[in-house]
Amino acid sequence: MMMLSSENKILYFGLATLLLYFLSMDIMLYQTIQLKVIGGVKLPKPKDYTPTPFTDLTVKLACSDHWVHFVYMPSAELFESSTNFSGHFPWVTANMVSFTHLATAIISGKFMLSDDLNMRRMGIFFFYIRNWLDAFDGVVYRAHAHKKHYFESVRGSLGMYNTLAFIVSIL
């Protein structure tokens, strides 16, 4: 019988917790979609409205992957609501945040091409920061447009060019 080290036990516990979190969120998402689509129930918004991954659900948001929908978006919205980032820094626009994660994608791609394992790990770390900034630029846009919980794709913004920049950085 193979014994697991304490590091492996922690890793497996974290992985199991993450999988249970994603599974429970998927079940709640499914129930929310069933209520809205099949039941036709329109839930009223209370005065102390707090966003969840299930409120103001759009097709774009429902089709996004688990990390974006259940980790990046809620954490970006929590960061904005707890720090009032857009209120304290009104000169920071969504395009500025998009340019920052464009630069972060290029840096990430260069790190990932390294032969050194630690440099590649840094590239992955920068890529996760880039993904969070990608979610955050939408939050900044909605805060400046006073559309706090309205999700839409905005053509012509720098956010549309990030995948292209990441691919070019790898070449």
N, C-alpha and C positions, 0 to 999 in steps of 0.2 A: 504494500500500500504506500502510495507516494504522499509525503507530507508537504503541505503548502507552507511557504514562508509567510511571515506576517505582512510583507509587502504585497504578495499575491492575494492574500485574504482581503486586504484593504482595496486592492484593485478590483477584485471580484465583487466586493460589497458595493463599491461605487458604481460599477457597471450594472449590477442588479437594481440598484436604486434608480439609476437613470432610465433603465428599461421600464421599470414599474411606473415612473413618472410619465414617460412618453405614452405608455399603454393607457394609464388612467386619463391623461389629457385627450387621447384619441377617442376613448369611450365617451367622455363629456362632449367632445366636438361632434361626434356622431349623434348624440342625443339632442344637441342644440340644433343641428341641421334638420333632424327629424321634426322637431317642434316648429321650426321656421318654414320648412318646405311642405311637409305633409300635414301637420296640424294647422298651419296658417296662423299660429298664435303670434300676435305682435305684443311683445313685452314692453311695458312702459318704462321710461328712463327716470329713475329717481333724481331728486335734486342733488344729492351727494354722489353723483355718477362717477364710478371708478372703472376704468377700462380693464377688461380681461381679454384673453386670447379668443373669446367667443362673442364679445359684443362687437357690433358693427362689422360683422363677418362679410367679407367680399370674396369673390371667386379667386382673386389673386392671393389673398391671405389664406384661404382654405387649401389652395394648391401648393403653398410653400412647404418646404421641408420642416421637419420637427425642430431643428435647431433654430431656424429663423422664427417660426411661429410661436414656439413655446419657451425659447431662451432669449434670443437676441431682441425681438420686439418688446416683450414685457420688461426686460432689463433696461432697454433704451428709454421706454416710456417712464419707467420708475425713476431712472436717472434724471430725466427732464422734469418730472413732477416734484421730485424731492429737492433738486438743486435750482430749479427755475433757470436753467442754463440759457435759454433763449431770451429770458427777461434780463439777465445780468449781462449778457453779451449780445445785444441786438444786432451788432455789426457782423456777427458770424452767420452767414447764410447757408442754406442747404448745399449750394454749389461749392462753398468753401470746404464743407465737410466732405463732399464728394471728391474734391480735388485732393484732400488729405488721404482718403482711402484709396484714391488712384495712385498716389505716391507710395502708400503703404503696400499696395499690390505689387508695384514694381520692385520695391525693396524685398518683399517676401519672395518673389520669383527669383531674384538674384541670390538670396540666401539658400533657396531650395536647390539651386544648381551646384552648390558646393559639394566637394568630396567629403568634407568633415561632417560627421553625424551631428555634432552639436550645432553647427551652422544650419543644417537642414531643420533641426528642431526649432531653432530661432525663426526660420522661415515659416514653419507651421504656426508658431505663436503669432507672428506678424499677420499671417493670413486670417487667423481668428479675430485679431483686432480689426482687420479690414472688414470682415463680415459684420462685426458689431457696429462699426462706423457706417456701414451700408444701411443698417436698420436705423441708426441714429439720424442720418440725413433726412429720412422721411419724417421722423419725429420733429426735427428742426423746421422742415418745410411746413408741416401742419401747424406748428406753434406760431410761425410768422404769418401764415395765412389765416390764422384764427379758425382753423378747421381741426380742432384737437383730435378727433377720432374719425376723421374722414380719410379713407384710403383710396388713392388713385395713382395711376402712372402719369408722370409729367414728362412729356417728350421735350427734348431740347435741353434738358438738364445734363450736367456732367455725369450723373449717376448711370446713364445709359452706356457710357464708354469704358466702364471699369473692367469688364471681362476682356475686352479687346486689349486694354493696357496690360493686364496680367499675362495674356498670351504673348504679346510682343515682348514682355520682359523676360519670358522664358527662352525666346529665340535668341 
